[in-house]
Amino acid sequence: MESLKLKSLESLLNHPKTTHVTADVNTETIERRSFSPKKIKIFSTRYTCLKDAPEFRFTVNHEAQKVLPDIINNNIQFIVPGDGTSEAARKAFAGRRNIGVVFSGGPAPGGHNVIAGLFDEMKKYNPDSRLFGFLFGPDGLLESKYVEITNSLVDTYRNMGGFSMIKTGRTKIDSRQKMEAALKTCTELGIDALVVIGGDDSNTNAAFLAQYFKSRGIKVIGVPKTIDGDIQVKTDDGEVLCAISFGFHTAARAFSQNISNLTTDAGSDIKYWHICKVMGRVASHLTLECAFQTHANLSLIGEELADYTDLKRIEKAKEKGQIDYTAYGMTLRHLSRLICDTIVRRAAGGKNYGVIIIPEGLLDFINEIQVFIIKLNKIIADYNYIHDKNFHSSFPALTDKLEYFKRLARGMADKGQFPIWNLRDDDLFSQLPSFFQEGLLVERDTHGNFQFSQIKTEKIIMDMVKEYLNTLREQGKYKIGIERSLFKSMMEDSNLIPDRYAKAIFKNPDDSHLLIKESVISLKTLRQTLIQNELITQDEPLPEAIVSIYKKSEPKFKTQTHFYGYDGRGSDPTHFDCNYSYNLGIISFHLIANGATGQMAAVRNLEKKFDKWEPIGIPIARLMHLEERNGKMQLVIEKALVDENSNAFRVFKALREEWLAASNQDRYRRPGPVRFTGDSEEDRPITLMLNSI
């Protein structure tokens, strides 16, 4: 009997249907791998050359000019047809090369296509050229760990998400010793050029490598990658040269599908507010795009909160002949009130549910939190410098850290060194929840940034919201509106006259959704109201229909929190990101073949239709400015924030009242899943389409 069972299981496992449905590779993957991205028209010509465009102006940072002298004078370079170039130039263009490629930082959908575009174009011109992928990010470059990228390896990962082909890492190449190690690896492999695929810090690395490698003839090209969308390049005259980094569109679409599913759930179950935190530590681009994709009821844009001005408080201060500096910038308290207003308004329309989107770095835009972060960063950096110790190692427990700050506030620690922290700071800080205090004091990341992903932003804000909603409930201001038709039918079913009771208990008896008066906050006050209006006597019980109506008006505030980040950055790329990243790989090769270094591969007119795309090289050194990192001023590429004057943001502001849908039908939008076939698949992010108008 046992042998028959084993034989039966063996037959089941070997059945064609079983092997088909349990295979690692499904039909969708096969289709993805076989898809051929579109190529910008110019790449159909045999050869190209570079055309400098000095008319595109950038303000040059003096520090960048000092430390990057060999690449600071690079211009914007357009890739143009080069079939008319000399025979010698064409021969050099198609020469045999060894090119290295490295992923740096977190994954972003489309990274594999950058490698595929680079590989295909390199082999097209010279089949003997070789491409080396450095493993585990910059560590592979420093430790000479690599794999030669072959056609079969590229074919396995074409149009697929992640950075799995060669993995990634976050090590910074920020010292002469590391530069030498990287140069040694490249020299031993005979590398002619290195392509660095990464975000703002990784492209900063690329600039320093380009400077360091220049005398050895090794070219370095950067490729803009980040799902946050905060690598955007504009000239001093406002000309957009790089509208967004690759991976942004896919991540936004992946997040939006999940958020859209929650809007459906919210409108079905009608009892939850879904709080959706999306990645975006410094900028709110993903939140803005997800707002357009889903029409969530409330989407908070950090940049707008940072610029908030409380005009009422300013006027009050003026009347007293004073200046209220706290009226500038959003506070946590005011933000919680803003969210409560949305919740209360929807509840009044009979909707005690909804969806809110917040950016991961929201707290960084809140005035009081920003002040704390600046002060804490300064204190920790100064402690490390003065004592030549690590602050977090010296004070491992939260209680140790808090005790140190108390001593600072009393002037008992490092006297004279820290006037920045006073008794008021210490008092305000001690009022914060312990998990929030701990979050503000976590070690900064490798780039010196505050790690907002480790802070439960949504918990901090929603705890304050719940507290204030309880106050509004006690004041009778937070109630669920009762549908007029429901009220009427319930009353008639109980042989009660609707109009008589409506005028007694509702403050808006003529509206579509009826709100019980603010003075009615319990069954006891409800009874008193009916007695006063002579609808019942002292001895009569409350009519059951009225009790039922009252209970339906009582709000129960329930939340579900969600974080969208790693799922989106690991998604398979959209058509847009497949085409975009593949062309970035091709552009990288053409910049290298034409002798460029210290340039970022980019596409101009990315916000327009594909036939308008133009391949260019952007001088990385000219994008750099000084910024404080780990208590020191360092050269980095400035992150692009949401432009409040852009078309996209102006449209968002104009439509958000409709999306709140307090008294009208919900306006939720269903973007659908990331598809790879079908005419309905969008070709660009919505924010880019709006900004192209």
N, C-alpha and C positions, 0 to 999 in steps of 0.2 A: 504493500500500500504506500509506504514511504517513498519507494523508488518511483512509483507512478506519479506522486505529487511532485517529486524533483524533476521528472521528465516533463510534466505538465508546465512547471515554472520555466524550464529551459525553453520549451516551445513558445511560451508567452513572451519571454525576453527576446527571442530571436524572430518574433513575428515582425514583418515589414512595418506594420502600423506602429508597433512599440518602438522600433529603432528610429522611425521617422519623427514621432512626437517627442522622444526623449533625447534627440540629437542636440549637440552643443550649438550647432548652426541651424537656424531656421530660415524660412523663405525670405523674411524681411531682411535678415543679415546678408543673404546672398544677393538680394536686390541692391542693398546699400553698397556692397563691395563692388558691384559691377557698374554702378552709376559713374558717368564721366562728367565732372563739373565743367561749366562753361569757362572759356578762356577769354580774357579781354582781347579785343580785336587786334591790337598791335602785336600780340604774340603769335599771330599767324604769319607775320613777316619773318624772314630768315634770320636777320641780325637786327640788333638795336644799338643805339648809343644814348648818351646822357646829355641833356640840354640844361645848363644852369639857368636858374630863374631868380636873379638877385632882387627882382622887384618885390618879392615876398619878404617883408621885413619882420625881424624879431629883435626885441631889446636884449642885448647881450649882457649877461651877468659878469661883473669884473672878476669874481672868484673863478668862474668857469673859464674865463679867458686866460687866467693865470695858470690853472692846472691842466687845461686841455688845449694847449696852444696849437697843436697840429691838426685839430679837427674843428676848432671853434669857428673858423672862417668858411666852413662848408656852406653851400647854398642849397635851397630846394632844387632837386634835380628831377626833371621829367624824363621818362623813358620814351624815346621817339624812334621811328624807323631808322635803321642804320645800314640799309643795303648798299648805299652809295659810298660807304667807307672803304678805305684802302685794303688791299689784299693782306697786308701785314696785320692790320687791325682785326680783320675777320679771323685770321689765323690765331691771333692771341685770344680772341673772344671764345673760340671753340677749342682752346687748348685743354690738355688733360689736367684735371684738378683733383685734389683731395680736400673735401669740405667737411667740417665738423658741425654738428647741430646739437643743441642742448635745450631741454625744457627747464624753466626756472619758475618756482612759485606754484600756486595751486593750479589744478587742471582747469581747462576751459574747452568746451566742445569746438572741434575744428583743428586742434593741434596736430593730429595725425595728417590732416590734409595739407598743412603747411609743409610737412616733411615730404608728402607725396608730390606736391607741386614742385618742390625743390629737386627731388630725385628725378622726376620725369623730365624736367627741363635740362638738368645737368646731363643725363644720359642721351637726350636727344641730340645734343651738340657734340658729345664725345662719350661713347659707350665705355671707354677705359677710365673715365673719372670715377672716383670712389667717394661714398658718403659714410661718415662715421658718426654714430649716435652715442653721446656720452651718457652713461647710465646713472640714474638716481640724481639727476640735476647737476648743479655745479660741482658736487663732490666727485662725479665721474671725471670731470675735466681736471680737477686738482689731483686726483689719485690715479689718473690714466686708466680708468675703467670704461670700456667702450665695446660696441658691437658694430660690425660693418653692416650697413643697411642694404639689403638685397631686394630684388624685385618681388620675391615671394613674401618677404616680410612686409613690404609696403602694401602689397595686395591684400594681406590679412587685415590691415587696419584702415583701408581706404574708407572715408566717410563715416568712420566709427568714432564714438566718443572716448573721452579719457586721454590719458598720456601713457597708456599701458605699454606701448611699444618699447620705450626706453626709460619709463618712469620719470619722476621729477623730484625736486628737493628745494629747500629754501636757503641753503648756505650762501652767504654773501662773499664775493671776492673783493674784499675791502682792505687789503694790506699788500705791501710790496712782496712779502713772502708768498702770499697766495697768487699774486700776479706772476711771480717767477715760476711757481709750480704749474700754473696754467700754460705759460709759455713753453716750459720744458715738455709738457705733454704734447702740445701742438707741434713743436719742433721735431720731436722723435717720430711722430706720425707723418711728418711732411705735410702738415695742414696748411693749405693756402688761404683758407677763409673759414670763419666761424660764424654760425647763425645762432643768436640767442633769442629764444621764444619766451617772452615773459611780460610782466606788468611794468609799472613805472620804475620800481627799484631795480628790476632785472635789466631794463633798458638803460638805466643809469650805469649799471655794471658794464653793459655793452660799450658805453661811451668810454669808460675808464680803460677797458681792455683794448679798445681801438687805439687809444692814445699810447698805451704801453706797447702794443704790438706793431705800431706804425713803422718803427725803424727796422723791424725784421721782415717787413713786407707782408704780414698776415692781415687780411681784411676782416673786419667785424661788422656784422649787420644785425640790427635789432628788429623784432617783430612784435607789434602791440597785441598783448593778450591780457584780458581780465573780464570776468563776467560782470564786474561792478560797473563797467562802462565809463570809468573815470579817466581813461586815456583818450583825450580828445585834443586836437591841435588846431589852434587858430592863430593867425598872424596878428601883428599889432594893429592891422587895419580891419580885423574881424573876419578875414577870409578863412573859411573852414577847409582845412587840408586833410584832416582825419576826423570823421564824424563820430566814430565809435570803434571800440576794439572788438576783435572776433570773440565769439562765445557769449556775448551779451544777449543777442537775440534768442538763442537756444535756451539759455537759463531763464530768461523772462517768460518764454512760452511754456517751459516745463513748470515753473512756479504757477503760472496763470491757469494752466489746466487744473492743477490741484486746488487753487483758490476758487476757480469756477465751480468745481465739484462741491466745494463748501457752500457757495451761494445757493446751489440747488438743495443741499441738505438743510441749510438754514430756513429756506422758504418752505420746506416740506415738514420738518419737525417743529418749526416755529417756537423754539424754546432756548436756542443757544445764540450767543454772540461769539463768532470765531475771530480770534485775534491772530493775525498772520504776520510773523516777523520774517522779512526776506533779507538776504545778504546785501551788503552795501554799508561798509564801515564808515566811509568818509563822505560819500555822495549818495543821493537818493534816486539815481537814474532807474534802477530796477523797480523801485516802488512806483515811480511815475509810469513806466511802461506797463507794469502789472495793473495799475489803475485803469489805463486805457483798454487793456485786454479783457478785463473782467467787470468793470464798472462797480467795483466794491463800494459799499455805502460811505465809507470814510477812508481816505488814504492820506497819511501824514507825510508831508515833504519837509525833511529836516531843514533845508536851506531857507524855506519860507518861515519856519518857526524861529530860526536864528535872527531873521530880519524883522521879527514882530515888534510892533510899537503899541503900547497901551495908551491911546490918545486920551481916554477919560482920566487916567492917573496924571498925565502931563498937565491937563487943564486944571485939575484940582490943585496940583502943586503950584501952578502959575497964580491961581487965586490967592495963595498964601505967600507969593513972592519967592517960591522955592523951585529947585530943580530936582525931580524924582528920577535919579539914575536907574532905579530898579524897574522903571517903566519900559526900558529898552531891553528887548530879548525876552523870549518865552521862559516862564518858570514851570517847574513840575506841577505846582498847584494849579496854575492857569491852564496848563495842558489837560489836566484831569477834568477841569470844568468844561473845556471845549468838547472832550469826548462824551462827557455826561450830557451835554446839550444835544448831541446827536442821538444818543440812546433815548433820552426823554422825548424828543420830538417824534422819533419813529414809534415809540410806545404809544404816544397820543394818537397816532394814526392806526393803532391796532397791531403794530409790528414790534413785539418785544424780542426781536432777533435781528441779526445782520452780520456783516463782515467788515473788519477793519484791517488795513494793511499798514504796517510800520516798518521803516528801514532799520536794519541791525544797529546802525550807529546813531539812532535817534537821540540818545542821551548826550551825545557830543554837541548837539545843537542847542541844548538847554543851558541857559545862561549860568545858573548856579552850579550845575554839574561841571561845566567847562572851567569855571573858576577853580573848583576843587581839583580837577585833573591837572590844570596848569601848576597849581601850588604843590600838589603831591609830586608831580614830575620833577619840579625844581628841588624840593626837599630831598627826594631820593637820589637825584643826580649829584647834589652837593654833598650828601652824606658819603656816597661812594668815592667822591673826589677827595674830600677832607681826610677820611679815615682809611682810604685805600682798601675798603672792604665792600662786600655786597650787602646792601641794606636788607634784602630778603633773607640772606643767610644769617645776618646778625639778629634779626627779629622774625623768626620763622612763624610764630603764632600771631593771630590777629590781636590777642590781648597785649602781646609784647609791643606790637606796632602802635596800638592805641595809647598805651602807657608812654611811649616815646613822644607821641604828639602832644599829650598832656604836659609833659615836661617842657616841650618846646614852647607851648602856649604860656607857661609860667616863667619862661626864660631860664630854665634850669638845665637845658641841654645845648651844647655848642653855642654858648652865649655869644650874642652879637652876630651870629652867622645866619640866623633864620627869623628875621623880623616878619617874614611873609606869613607865618602861622600865628594867629592870635586866639584869645579866649573865645571870641565870637565864632571863629572857624571851628574851634574844638567843640563848642556847644552844638552848632548846627550839624557837624559831622556825627556827633554822638547820637543825634536824633534819627539818623538813617537806620534802616533795618541792618542787622549784622551781616546778612548775606550780601547786601549792597556795599557795605563798608569793605568787606573782604574782596568783592569784585573790583572796587576802585583801587585796591592795593595789590592786585595780582601783578606778577612780573610782566613787564612789557614784552612784546614779541621781539623777534630778531631784528626788526626794523625800528624798534623803539616806540612802537605804536601801542596805545591802550587797547586791550583785547576785549572789545565789546561783545564778541560772540560768547564769552564766558559769563556774561552778566545776563540775568533773566530780565531784560528790559521790559518785556510785556507784563511780568509779575509785578514789578515795581509800580508801573503806571496803573495797571488794572486794580491793584490793591487800593490805591488812592481813589480810583473811580468808584469802586464798591463802597468805600467809606462815605464818599460824598452822595452817592445814590441813596444810601441809607438815610442820610440827613434829608434829602429831597422827598423820600418816601414818608418820613415822619412829618414833614411839612405839607404833605398832600399834593406835592408838585410832580411826583413821578407815579403816573398811573397809566394803565392800558386803556386805550379808547375802545368803546363798545360799538360794534357796527349797528347803525340805526335799525336796519331790517331785522337783525337778530333780536335786538331789544323789543321791537314791536311784536314779533311773533311769540317771544317768550311771555310777554305781558298778556297778549290776547289768549294764549293757551291757558293762562291762569285766570281768565275773565277779569282782568284789570285794565283800566283805561290808560294807554301808554302816555298820552299827552300830559295828563295830570301828574303822573310820577316823574316824567322827564323834566318838567319845569321845576320840580322840587329838588331833585338830586343831581341834575347835570348843569354844568356851567355854560354849556353850548348846546341847548336842546334842539337847535335847528340844523346842526352840522351832520355830515355823513358818519363821523365817528364821535360818539358821545363821551365826554369826560366827566367823571364824578367830581363834584365840587371839592376844592382844596380843604374845606372845613370838615369834610367827611373822611375821617382817617381810621375809623374802626366801626364795628357793628353797633357799638354803643352810640357813637355820634350819628350814624346812619338812622338809628331808631329815633333819636331826638329830632332829627330833621323831618322825618315823616310825621311825628307827633305835632311839631310846630306848624306843619302844613296841613294838619287835620286829615291826614290820609290813614292814620291808625289812631286808636285811643291808647291811653296809658296801659290798659290791661291786655291789649291785643298783641300777638306775636308778630314779628316781621314776616311779611309774605315770602314764601320760599323762592319765588321768582326773583324778588328784589335781592335776597341774600345771594342767590346764584349769580346775579349780575354783578354785585359788589365783589364777590370772590374772583370773578373773571377779570375785574379791573385791577386786582392786586398783582403787581409785578414781582416775579421771581427772577433775579438777574443771575444767569448761568453763563459761564464762559468755557470755551475750549481753546487752548493755545497751540500754535503750530510754528515750527521754524523751517524755512525753506532755504537751503544753501547747497549742501553737498549733493543732494539729489539732482539739482539743476546743473551743477557744473560737471556732473558725470553723465549727463544725457547725451544721446546721439544727436549730432548737429542737424539743424534745419537746412533746407535748401540754400537759404541765404548764407549761413555760416560755412556750408560746404564749398560754395562758389567763392566766397570772400577769402577764406583761409587758403584754399588751393591757389588762388591768384597771388596771395601774399608770399607763398613759397616760390612761385615763378618769378615774382618781382625781386625777391632776395637773390635768386641766381643772376638775374640780369644786372643788378647793381654790382654784384661781385665780378661778373664777366667784364663789366665796363670799368673796373678798377676803383669802385667806391668803397669807402670805409667810414665808420662812425655815423652811418645813416640808418634811419628806421624805414623799413619797407611799409608803404601805405598806399591807400586808394583814395584819390580825390573824387568828389561827386558821389560818394558812397550812398548818400541820401537820395540819389536819383536812380532812374532805371538803369539796368545793367549796361546797356549800350552807351551810357554816358560816363562809365567808370574810366578813370585815368590812373595809370601806375606812376608812382612818384617815390622819391627818397627824401626823407625829412632829416635835417641835421639835428642829431640828438643833443649835442652840446648846447645848442641855442635854446633848447626847451628847459634848461636847468636853472634852478634858483636855490638860494640858501633857505634851509628849513631846520627847525630844532628837532633833533632825534637823540634820545637818551641824554638829554641835557646839553648836547653839543650842536653847533650849527654845521650842517652838512649839505653838500650839493645833491639835489634830487630833482626829478621831474615833477612839476606841480600837478596835482590831481585836479581834474575838471569837475566842478560842481554843477548842479542843475541851474541853468540860466533862467532866472525868473522873468526875463524879457523875451524868451524864445516863444515861437508860435505854439509849441507843444504845451508849455506851462500856461500860457494865456488861455488856450482852449480848455485845459484841465480846470482852471479856475472858473471858467464860464459854465462848465457842465456839471461840476461836482454837486451843486444843489439838486439837479435832476437825479443824479445817481444816489443821493441820500434818500430820495423818494419817501419823505416823511408822510405826505398825504396823498401821494399818487401811487400807481402801480410800480413795482420794482423794475429797474431797467438793466438787470444783470445781462452780461454778454458772455457767450460761450465760445472761447477761442478754439476749443477742440485740442486733440493731442498733436504732438509734432509728427507730421506725416512726411512721407517721402515721394508720394505720388498724388496726382490729382490737380486739377486746374485751380482749385480754391485755396491752395496753400499760399499764404502771403509771402511777398518777396522781400520785404524789409520791415524793420521794427516800426511800429506806429509813430513813435516819437520822431523818427527820422523822416517818415513820410510827411508829417505835419510841418517839420522844420524846412522841408524842401519847397513849401508853398511860397 
